[in-house]
Amino acid sequence: MLSEIIVDAVLERGAEEDFIGHEGGDDFVVITAPERVEGICQAVIERFDAAMPQAYDEEDRERAYILSRDRQGRIVHFPLLTVSISVVTNVQRSLVHPGQIAHIAAQVMRYVKTKEGSNYAFDRRKG
């Protein structure tokens, strides 16, 4: 579902030369121009947040979490799914290696995941 949402968002707000890739699991990459990033991020979040409630029953949606057992058998509250987007650009720094980009993206992702709900954040540090 997430891959379809990303493709639709890029088709709607991106450009023909944009690239979409799947890194594995729930990790995707979009390569686009800096001026298109926010529109794509907003479209992904809007579509994801509109679609996700359908994955839960009414009781879970009203509660805003699901109850399940963890590996030790304890009942745990799990929040409803959200999407987190890490944005890395070469606007403020030179990016010379895919490993550098991945490292920066992981740092930004740690920050994004501290926020409640679906969000995106830019790496605005100067290199």
PASERO-382062 format. One line per field, with one value per residue: residue in one letter; chain; x, y, z of N, C-alpha, C in turn; residue number from 1. Coordinates in Angstrom, 3 decimals. Layout:
PASERO-382062
rest <- A:...
kette <- A:...
n.x <- X:...
n.y <- Y:...
n.z <- Z:...
ca.x <- X:...
ca.y <- Y:...
ca.z <- Z:...
c.x <- X:...
c.y <- Y:...
c.z <- Z:...
nr <- NUM:...
This chain:
PASERO-382062
rest <- M:L:S:E:I:I:V:D:A:V:L:E:R:G:A:E:E:D:F:I:G:H:E:G:G:D:D:F:V:V:I:T:A:P:E:R:V:E:G:I:C:Q:A:V:I:E:R:F:D:A:A:M:P:Q:A:Y:D:E:E:D:R:E:R:A:Y:I:L:S:R:D:R:Q:G:R:I:V:H:F:P:L:L:T:V:S:I:S:V:V:T:N:V:Q:R:S:L:V:H:P:G:Q:I:A:H:I:A:A:Q:V:M:R:Y:V:K:T:K:E:G:S:N:Y:A:F:D:R:R:K:G
kette <- A:A:A:A:A:A:A:A:A:A:A:A:A:A:A:A:A:A:A:A:A:A:A:A:A:A:A:A:A:A:A:A:A:A:A:A:A:A:A:A:A:A:A:A:A:A:A:A:A:A:A:A:A:A:A:A:A:A:A:A:A:A:A:A:A:A:A:A:A:A:A:A:A:A:A:A:A:A:A:A:A:A:A:A:A:A:A:A:A:A:A:A:A:A:A:A:A:A:A:A:A:A:A:A:A:A:A:A:A:A:A:A:A:A:A:A:A:A:A:A:A:A:A:A:A:A:A
n.x <- 0.816:1.919:3.879:2.300:1.034:3.214:4.078:1.777:1.760:4.159:3.649:1.586:2.624:5.256:7.823:8.521:11.164:11.749:12.789:11.872:12.539:12.889:14.161:13.955:11.887:9.958:11.123:11.706:12.906:12.957:14.016:14.229:13.697:14.631:12.589:10.236:9.914:8.478:5.757:5.452:5.992:3.867:1.672:2.075:1.759:-0.888:-2.365:-1.610:-2.485:-5.202:-5.817:-4.996:-6.789:-8.662:-7.480:-7.924:-10.209:-13.346:-13.375:-10.624:-9.811:-11.280:-10.145:-7.564:-5.339:-4.018:-4.609:-2.444:-0.475:2.851:6.120:6.649:4.226:2.731:0.080:-0.016:-0.167:-0.307:0.487:-1.493:-0.574:1.757:3.330:6.696:8.941:12.104:14.073:16.675:18.844:20.935:21.142:22.233:24.615:27.373:26.872:28.393:28.478:26.556:26.413:26.871:24.551:22.639:23.388:22.885:20.141:19.213:19.794:18.080:15.663:15.499:14.928:12.441:10.765:10.344:8.285:4.746:2.295:1.967:4.737:7.242:10.666:13.309:16.806:18.567:21.041:24.211:26.922
n.y <- -1.184:1.263:1.673:2.085:4.463:6.216:6.166:7.241:9.805:10.894:10.815:12.665:15.054:15.224:14.836:13.651:12.752:11.978:9.579:6.505:4.234:1.040:0.211:-1.900:-3.809:-1.509:0.709:3.280:5.190:8.378:10.210:13.453:16.864:19.607:21.578:20.178:18.502:19.034:19.078:16.445:15.002:15.930:14.976:12.189:11.796:12.750:10.900:8.455:8.757:8.975:6.459:4.550:4.217:2.370:-0.062:-0.902:-2.042:-0.590:-0.175:-0.140:2.125:4.161:4.016:4.626:3.019:-0.355:-3.407:-5.929:-8.923:-9.015:-10.490:-11.744:-12.406:-10.481:-8.079:-5.370:-1.915:-0.816:1.800:3.246:2.876:5.120:7.343:8.133:10.481:11.116:13.734:14.416:16.635:18.154:20.836:22.435:21.273:19.355:16.265:13.252:10.502:7.501:6.200:8.273:9.778:7.920:7.702:10.312:10.420:8.449:9.658:11.906:10.544:9.352:11.621:12.438:10.355:10.866:12.589:13.044:11.241:11.194:12.438:14.607:15.543:17.813:17.604:20.179:20.981:22.476:21.533
n.z <- 0.000:0.818:-1.142:-3.423:-2.675:-2.565:-5.249:-6.511:-5.324:-6.299:-9.044:-9.114:-7.956:-8.599:-11.079:-14.407:-14.532:-11.943:-9.466:-7.995:-5.476:-3.811:-0.793:0.898:3.124:4.882:3.806:1.557:-1.263:-2.739:-5.409:-6.288:-7.388:-5.273:-5.073:-5.371:-3.254:-0.772:-1.591:-2.501:-0.131:1.498:0.022:0.224:3.002:3.395:1.817:2.990:5.679:5.199:4.194:6.126:8.416:7.494:7.807:10.331:12.898:13.998:16.782:17.478:16.008:17.311:19.860:19.228:19.270:19.180:20.914:21.831:22.222:23.434:22.802:25.166:26.063:27.317:27.501:25.364:24.430:21.185:19.034:16.353:12.909:11.397:9.031:8.440:7.177:5.945:4.835:2.694:1.210:-1.342:-1.105:0.947:1.492:0.216:-1.259:-1.571:-1.603:-1.569:0.931:2.728:2.362:3.258:5.949:6.918:6.390:8.172:10.627:10.536:10.389:12.918:14.423:13.251:13.976:16.642:16.757:17.033:15.233:11.591:9.817:8.329:7.897:7.206:6.579:7.605:8.172:7.648:5.612
ca.x <- 0.000:2.780:4.525:1.303:0.841:4.391:4.019:0.714:2.178:5.191:2.982:0.763:3.344:6.646:8.117:8.828:12.531:11.898:13.091:11.337:13.178:12.544:15.388:13.642:10.941:9.111:12.012:11.668:13.671:12.499:14.994:13.486:14.267:14.263:11.337:9.084:9.944:7.391:4.490:5.429:5.854:2.506:0.755:2.250:1.150:-2.346:-2.906:-1.377:-3.376:-6.573:-5.989:-4.674:-7.891:-9.373:-6.779:-8.272:-11.644:-13.868:-12.957:-9.214:-9.758:-11.781:-9.158:-6.316:-4.270:-4.487:-4.132:-1.889:0.500:4.242:6.760:6.619:2.832:2.079:-0.777:0.659:-0.844:0.496:-0.164:-1.852:0.550:1.980:4.442:7.748:9.734:13.371:14.441:18.089:19.092:22.269:20.986:23.100:25.887:27.745:26.669:29.308:28.457:25.259:26.519:26.713:23.126:21.947:23.711:22.135:18.717:18.943:19.781:16.844:14.552:15.400:14.231:11.055:10.008:10.012:7.087:3.505:1.592:2.752:5.516:8.473:11.632:14.456:18.127:18.877:22.405:25.168:28.057
ca.y <- 0.000:2.438:1.886:2.680:5.839:6.987:6.299:8.195:11.148:11.365:11.081:13.867:16.274:15.132:15.038:12.415:12.303:11.543:8.158:5.870:2.951:0.310:-0.237:-3.127:-3.615:-0.330:1.820:3.682:6.384:9.163:11.216:14.496:18.201:20.188:22.350:19.271:17.611:19.255:18.637:14.979:14.559:16.223:14.055:10.857:11.797:12.865:9.640:7.406:8.970:8.703:5.023:3.686:3.809:1.217:-1.280:-1.186:-2.079:0.658:-0.051:0.284:3.516:5.038:3.977:5.150:2.032:-1.734:-4.229:-7.189:-9.499:-8.956:-11.811:-12.335:-12.719:-9.363:-7.250:-4.094:-0.959:-0.433:2.919:3.033:3.155:6.434:7.337:9.099:10.737:11.806:14.422:14.792:17.312:18.713:22.286:23.095:20.566:18.481:14.842:12.618:9.040:6.985:5.909:9.554:10.103:6.966:8.063:11.531:10.054:7.722:10.646:12.683:9.647:9.235:12.825:12.431:9.358:11.392:13.406:12.293:11.188:11.137:13.666:14.604:16.556:18.059:17.832:21.565:21.284:22.834:20.637
ca.z <- 0.000:0.881:-2.442:-4.309:-2.232:-2.990:-6.707:-6.833:-4.905:-7.235:-10.321:-8.966:-7.568:-9.008:-12.493:-15.128:-14.259:-10.552:-9.285:-6.792:-5.231:-2.589:-0.136:1.618:4.219:4.696:3.445:0.156:-1.584:-3.878:-5.826:-6.974:-7.234:-3.982:-5.101:-5.396:-2.087:0.202:-2.169:-2.500:1.270:1.948:-0.648:0.820:4.336:3.244:1.302:3.987:6.820:4.761:3.946:7.267:9.306:6.938:8.216:11.722:13.158:14.562:18.185:17.496:15.530:18.381:20.948:18.645:19.435:19.217:22.026:21.354:23.151:22.999:22.761:26.505:26.372:28.006:26.661:25.117:23.540:20.025:18.339:14.958:12.018:10.816:8.083:8.760:5.975:6.167:3.598:2.593:-0.069:-1.538:-1.150:1.933:1.636:-0.893:-0.987:-2.517:-1.532:-1.078:2.356:3.421:2.301:4.131:7.336:7.230:6.405:9.422:11.712:10.428:10.691:14.382:14.879:12.778:14.735:17.976:16.605:17.036:13.959:10.354:9.680:7.562:8.345:6.346:7.153:7.260:8.623:6.586:5.648
c.x <- 0.865:3.450:3.557:1.068:2.001:4.364:2.959:1.111:3.212:4.579:2.196:1.595:4.813:6.813:8.533:10.213:12.753:12.078:12.481:12.006:12.716:13.825:15.186:12.701:10.018:9.932:12.024:12.528:13.025:13.585:14.241:14.218:13.791:12.924:10.084:8.934:8.751:6.049:4.359:5.245:4.428:1.500:0.854:1.541:-0.372:-2.955:-2.764:-2.372:-4.844:-6.831:-5.855:-5.856:-8.651:-8.725:-7.162:-9.785:-12.051:-13.399:-11.511:-9.071:-10.201:-10.783:-7.855:-5.102:-4.889:-3.909:-3.649:-0.921:1.896:4.838:6.801:5.185:2.088:1.216:-0.159:-0.229:0.119:-0.219:-0.533:-0.688:0.558:3.105:5.409:8.656:10.939:13.799:15.894:18.275:20.543:22.220:21.995:24.451:26.132:27.570:27.444:29.210:27.096:25.275:26.348:25.231:22.344:22.175:22.910:20.644:18.348:18.902:18.485:15.649:14.384:14.650:12.746:10.210:9.715:8.740:5.852:2.852:2.533:3.438:6.651:9.355:12.778:15.723:18.528:20.297:23.284:26.397:29.279
c.y <- 1.256:2.710:2.523:4.148:6.715:7.208:7.324:9.626:11.723:11.645:12.394:15.133:16.286:15.441:13.699:11.868:11.854:10.026:7.687:4.515:2.343:-0.241:-1.566:-2.830:-2.443:0.908:2.050:4.917:7.047:10.175:12.194:15.821:18.811:20.929:21.468:18.442:17.807:18.787:17.129:14.455:14.771:15.269:12.646:10.798:11.874:11.543:8.514:7.543:8.747:7.207:4.170:3.321:2.584:-0.106:-1.729:-1.291:-0.809:0.880:0.419:1.733:4.479:5.132:4.633:4.273:0.642:-2.414:-5.543:-7.708:-9.350:-10.360:-12.516:-12.651:-11.615:-8.579:-5.851:-3.234:-0.612:0.703:2.532:3.473:4.593:6.294:8.451:9.227:11.591:12.422:14.869:15.439:17.782:20.235:22.973:22.416:19.688:17.031:14.074:11.094:8.578:6.655:7.160:9.938:9.202:7.304:9.290:11.211:9.332:8.677:11.455:11.814:9.459:10.433:12.782:11.489:9.798:12.227:12.510:12.349:11.075:12.481:13.485:15.711:16.613:18.074:19.228:21.971:21.609:21.972:21.340
c.z <- 0.000:-0.457:-3.430:-3.959:-2.703:-4.502:-7.098:-6.480:-5.865:-8.599:-10.269:-8.773:-7.973:-10.484:-13.102:-14.782:-12.806:-10.493:-7.971:-6.660:-3.919:-2.000:0.573:2.763:3.936:4.353:1.936:-0.019:-2.791:-4.167:-6.713:-6.801:-5.918:-3.980:-5.132:-4.117:-1.165:-0.331:-2.172:-1.081:1.771:1.317:-0.062:2.174:4.243:2.817:2.328:5.140:6.449:4.609:5.205:8.155:8.798:7.353:9.630:11.872:13.908:15.998:18.290:17.044:16.622:19.532:20.539:18.972:19.359:20.445:21.449:22.406:22.572:23.059:24.110:26.940:27.095:27.019:26.587:24.212:22.411:19.312:16.910:14.080:11.526:9.803:8.480:7.543:6.345:4.839:3.669:1.224:-0.131:-1.624:-0.236:2.117:0.422:-0.448:-2.035:-2.555:-1.015:0.416:3.206:3.473:3.257:5.601:7.766:7.333:7.696:10.606:11.712:10.798:12.194:14.955:14.494:13.617:16.164:17.938:16.562:15.656:12.775:10.149:8.704:8.103:7.373:7.172:6.693:7.689:7.420:6.728:5.295
nr <- 1:2:3:4:5:6:7:8:9:10:11:12:13:14:15:16:17:18:19:20:21:22:23:24:25:26:27:28:29:30:31:32:33:34:35:36:37:38:39:40:41:42:43:44:45:46:47:48:49:50:51:52:53:54:55:56:57:58:59:60:61:62:63:64:65:66:67:68:69:70:71:72:73:74:75:76:77:78:79:80:81:82:83:84:85:86:87:88:89:90:91:92:93:94:95:96:97:98:99:100:101:102:103:104:105:106:107:108:109:110:111:112:113:114:115:116:117:118:119:120:121:122:123:124:125:126:127
